[in-house]
Amino acid sequence: MSGILGKNTKPEMIVRRALFAAGYRFRLHRRDLPGAPDIVLPGRKVAIFAHGCFWHMHSGCKNAKVPSTRPGFWRDKLHGNVARDMRAIDALLADGWRVLTVWECATRDQTVFDRLSESLAQWIEGWEQRGEIRASQPA
């Protein structure tokens, strides 16, 4: 677990490239904000989290299953991560920030990936307080 990165992960780098390609400039890992969002657009009061599906227990995602070894440990660990995420998001929303979560599966899904810059720009320019970008679900 010591090799697991908390910053500059592959999904985060993909989101950063998509934002930059869409013309947005941003700040990274603002520790003065709850949850230290991965990407922050301070002028727009937008915080973006690039979450790994496994580590943040993405609901309904095939990548978010509890390992079969030491399931009790992993369940507690992962549910703790989800609870921490919710506290951070609630605190950001209470402070007037808009919060977007981009899931790792969205960066792997070619259909979503091809439109990532457009999807990010559309959400940023919108008015929703809370949003998610996830892989497209099979019909």
Rosetta blueprint (number, residue, H / E / L):
1 M L
2 S L
3 G L
4 I L
5 L L
6 G L
7 K L
8 N L
9 T L
10 K H
11 P H
12 E H
13 M H
14 I H
15 V H
16 R H
17 R H
18 A H
19 L H
20 F H
21 A H
22 A L
23 G L
24 Y L
25 R L
26 F L
27 R E
28 L E
29 H L
30 R L
31 R L
32 D L
33 L L
34 P L
35 G L
36 A L
37 P L
38 D L
39 I E
40 V E
41 L E
42 P H
43 G H
44 R H
45 K L
46 V E
47 A E
48 I E
49 F E
50 A E
51 H E
52 G L
53 C L
54 F L
55 W L
56 H L
57 M L
58 H L
59 S L
60 G L
61 C L
62 K L
63 N L
64 A L
65 K L
66 V L
67 P L
68 S L
69 T L
70 R L
71 P H
72 G H
73 F H
74 W H
75 R H
76 D H
77 K H
78 L H
79 H H
80 G H
81 N H
82 V H
83 A H
84 R H
85 D H
86 M H
87 R H
88 A H
89 I H
90 D H
91 A H
92 L H
93 L H
94 A H
95 D L
96 G L
97 W L
98 R E
99 V E
100 L E
101 T E
102 V E
103 W E
104 E H
105 C H
106 A H
107 T H
108 R H
109 D L
110 Q H
111 T H
112 V H
113 F H
114 D H
115 R L
116 L H
117 S H
118 E H
119 S H
120 L H
121 A H
122 Q H
123 W H
124 I H
125 E H
126 G L
127 W L
128 E L
129 Q L
130 R E
131 G E
132 E E
133 I E
134 R L
135 A L
136 S L
137 Q L
138 P L
139 A L
